[in-house]
Amino acid sequence: MAQHGSIGSRIRRTFSVPAHMRAPAAFVGGMVLGMALLTGAFFAPQLDLASWTGPGDRPGDHVIAIGSQGPAPIEIADGKRALKDAPPRMIFSQIILPAEAAPLVLATGKTDLMPLTTVSVNAANPRDTRPAIALMIDDLGIVPDRSAHALRLPVEVTLSFLPYGPVSRPLAQAAAAKGHEIFLHVPMEPRGRANPGPNALMTQDSDRQLRAKLDRQIADLGAVAPLAGINNHMGSRATADRRVMDEVMRGAAERGLVFVDSVTTRNSKARAAAATYDVPFIARDVFLDHGEGQDFLLAQLDELERQARTRGIAVAIAHPHSTSLEILDVWVKGLEAKGLRLVTIRDAIEIESRRSQLAMAQ
């Protein structure tokens, strides 16, 4: 195995041995490389993490994370797998941690397609531990001027576009070019008589119809902008149907997308389905503007900040209403002075997974 760069630099490895030998071989290899990395740490500003996987990994395979205490083996739980570009939650929510293991970061990647990607952590700069807020603006693409206004918000704000919006494609393309995280706002069947829009996912649809609708919507918006994930538009009936959610999560898993539950019903099956298909998941905590008036919105922002300080991370959804956008323009500029930070949805998922990881280790 050839080493690229000096000791302590970023390392990428692929390790392939018979399945029954993989765990001990990976651990021994990790021990050797770990000692070299720890020696090189005196000369390098970065703390490096190395990992191995073989083609066609299956449950029981191991990866190695080189941390400050040396190599730590991580065993993937039965029935779980790593997905391309998945945040650590994809592994840490489903692994068996040996009692002596205290890994810092686990590199992830999609087995069978590519080697696991090494992740480096700058040891000189501790993680930003300020309470974090993830803000999503959805229902975009229908009203041109208000949808365009959302692009004036900081790039950390996630923007979610309706698939049938007349300006969804050009604005999603522009937002992606600016650096925003782009989501598809998938219309789903609600309870009652509200109309979710054309080609909504309906509980009466067959599995094939559900996938055909979802695949077409993903392909259409994804053709002009890289998609980070999807969230439901309406969907109080659809998200409560496990069969519908299973089809949605299969589609998300195949593309490495995350899912945000807008939580339009307390009976949502989205979280359970996401766990089954290893889809990175987070639920909305606060709707900012489902009531009317500035006072309501400001009160919801106060609640959002309170939840962020209490739990370390909070997720909010707002809509492209004129009042909402004008207030958010000002509000986001004051977060730093309040000791808060704005993060993307994917960052929020990673933060939440890190909290779960620490809780598991304890």
N, C-alpha and C positions, 0 to 999 in steps of 0.2 A: 504493500500500500504506500504509494508515494505521498509525501507530505508537501503541500503547497504553501509557500511563504515561510517566514521564520516561526520559531516556537512561540506560542502565545498569540499568533495571528489568527484570522478567521479560517476555520477548517471545515471542509466538506468531505464526507466519507460515504461510501457504500460498502456494506459488509454482508456477504452472502455465504452462509454455511447451511448444512442440513438443519431442519427445524429443531430436532432434539438436541443439537449442539449449540443452537443460536444463543440461548441465554447465558450459559457459562462462558462461551467464547467472547460474546460482547462485553461481559463484565470484566473478564481478564484483560481484554484489549483496552477497555476503558480505564482500568487501573494503571496500565503502563502509560497510556497517553495522558491520563490525569496527572501523573507525577511530572511528566514533561511540561505540561501546561502550567502546573503550579510553580515549577522552577522558573519558567519563562515569565511568570507574572511579575517578577521583580523588575523586568526590563520593559514590560508592555503596559500601556495605559488601559487596555481593554481586558475584561475578564471574559474568556472565551468558553463557549459551550459546544461540545461535539456530540454527534449522534450517529447511530448506525441503523440500517434496516436492510433487509434482503428483498429481492423481487418476490412479489406474491406473499407478503407478510400475512400472517393469520393470528388470531388471538393466541396469546402466550408468548409472542415475540417480545423482545426487549429493546429499548433504546437506552442510551446512556447520556446523562446530563452531567457535565463537569462543573461543579460549583465550588464554593470556597472551602467546603469540607471534603473535596475529592469527588470521585465518580459515584453516581447514585443510580442504581438500576430502577427502571420504571416498567412495570408489567401492565400491558393493556388487558383490561377485563374481558371475559368471554363475550363474544358476539359484537365487539366494538372494533372500529377501525379509524385510522387517521384520514382526514380529508385534506385536499390541497388548500393551502393558505388558511387553514382553520386556526382560530385563536386557541390559547392553551385550554380553555374550558372544554374543548372537544376531547381532550385527553384527561385532564385532571378531574373532570366530573365522573369519569368512568374507570379510573385506574385503581390498582391495589398498591398502596405505598408501603414498602418495607419500613419497619419501625425505625431503622437507622438512617433512612433516606431523607434528605432535605434539599431537593433540587431547587435551583433558582428559576430557571426557564427551561421549558421543554420544547425543542425544535419539532416542528410538525411538517407533514407533507403527505401527498397522496401516494401510497405504495402502489407498485406495479407501473407507475408512470414516470416517477422521478425520484432521485435520492432525497432524503430528508434535508431540509435547509437549516444550516447552522444559524443560531441567533446569538448575537453578541450584546453584552450589557456593559455599559460604561461604568466601571466600578467607582470612578471618581465623582460621578454625579448620581446621588440617590434619586429614587423615583419621586415624582411629584405626588405628594400625598394630600394635596388640597382636595376638598370635596369637589366632585365633578358633576356636571349637568350635561346630558345629551338632549339636544333639541331637534325635533323633526318637524318640518312643514310639509303636510301632505295635501291632497286635493288639488295639486298643481296641474296646470296645462289647460284649464277651462277658460279662465278669464285672463287674457294676455297681459294687461298692464300689471295686475296684482301678482300674477305668477312671476313676471319679470322682476318685480320689486323684491321677491324673495332672494334673488341672486345677489342682492346688495348686502345681504347678511354675511357674517364671517364664514369662511370655508368649512369651519367645524360643524356648521349647521347642515344636517342631512336633509336632502330634498327628495320628496316622493311624488311621482307623476302618475296620473291616471292614464291608462293605456289608450283611451278614446279621446283624450283632450286634443283639441285642434292645434295647440301649440306645444304639446308635450315633447315631441321629438326635437324640434329646434332648440327649445329651452333646456332640455336635458343635455343636449350636446354642448350648449354654451356653459351650463353649470359644471359639467364634467371638465371642460377645458379650464375653467377657473379653479377647479380643485375640490369641488363639493362631492360628497358621497351621494350616489344616485340610487334611489329605490324605485321599484315598481309598486304602485298602489293598486292592488288587485281588487276589483269589485266582486263582492260576495253577497249572497242572499241574506237579507235581514229578516227579522220578524216584522209583521205588520205590512203596510202597503207602500213603504218607501221604495223608490226606484234606484237601484244601485248603478244603473247604466247598462249599456249593451255588453253582451258576452260575459255577464257575471257568472261566477261559479255558483251553481244551484244544487241543492240537495237531491233533486230529482234527476240530475245528470248521471249518466253512467260513468264508470271509471275512465273509460276511453274519452268520453266527451269532456270530462274535467281536465284531463291531461292535454287534450287538443287545444282547449281554450287557453290554459295556462302557458303551454309551450308557444303558442302563437303570440301571446302578449309579451312574453319574455323576449322572444326573437325580434319582435317589432321594435321595442324600445332599446333592447340590447344591441341592435344594429348601429345605433348612433351614439351610445354612451355605455361605458362599462358599468354593469349593475353590481351593487354591493349586496342587495337583499330585496325582500318584498315585505309589505305589510298589508293588512286587510282594510278595504274600504267598505264600511258598514259590516255586514257579515255576522250579525248576532245569531242567525240561524245556522249559517254554514260553518262557523268556527266551533259551534257546539256539536257538530256532526263529525265523529271520529273518522269515518270513511273519507269524507271530503278532505279533512286535514291530513290524512295519510297520503293522499294523492298530491297535495300541495307540498308536503315535506319531501316526498320522493323527488319531485321536480326540483326543489331547492337543493337537495343533497347532491344530485347529479351535476349541478352547476357551481357548487361551492358557495351558494347564497346563504345569507342569514335571514332570520325571520323575526319581525317585530309584531307582537300581538297588540293591536290597538285596544283590545279589551272592551269590546262592545257588548259583551255578556259575561256574567260571572261563571257561566257553564262552559267556557271555552276549553276545547280539547287540544289547542295548539301546542301548549307546553309538553304534554305527554307525547304527542305525535313527533314533535321536534326531537325529543330525547330518544325515541325509538329509531329515528333515521339519522341521528348524529348531526342535526342541524343546529348551528349556533343560534341561541334564542335569547330574547329579552322582552319583557312586557312593559307597556306604557304605564307610568305611575300617575301622571297628572295630565288631564285635558285642560288646556289653558283657556280656551274660548268657546266652550259649548254653552255658556251663558252669555248674557248681553251686557254691554257697557264696559267702560274703562275700569270701574271699581271692581267688577268681577274678575277681570283679567289680572289686575294688580294683586288681588287677593290670592289668585291661583299661582302667580309668580312667587309670592311670599311662601306659599305652601310647598312649592317646588324647591325653593332654597332650603326650607326647613328639612325636607326629606333628604336632600343631598347631604346636609350636615349630619343628619342622624345616621344614615346608612353608608355614606361615602360616595354614592352614585344615585342619581335619579334621572328618569327619562320622561320627557314631556313631548306632547304633540300639539301643534297649533295649525291654524288654517290661514289661507291667504286673504283674510279680511283686512280692509284698509286700517281699521283701528289696531288690530293685532300687529300688523307689520310696522306701523308707526311706533307703537310702544316698544316692540322688540328691538327696533333700531337703536333705541336709547338704552334699554335694559342690558343688552349684551356688552355695551361699553363700560358698564359699571361693575361687572362681575369680578374683575381682578382686584379692585379696591375692596371688595367684600370678602376676599380670600377664597373665591370660587373660581373654577375653570370650566371652559366649554370644551366638550369632546365630541367626537363622532359616535355614531351608533356602534360601529365595530369596536371602537375604543371602550365604550361603555360595557360591551359584552366581555371584553378582556378584563376590565376592572372588576366586574362582578365575579368572573371566574377566578380571579386572583384571591378575592375574599373567600370564595368557596374552598379554594386550594388551601389557604391558611387554616380555615376551620377544620378541614379534614386532617391536616398535619397535626393539629392540636388534639 
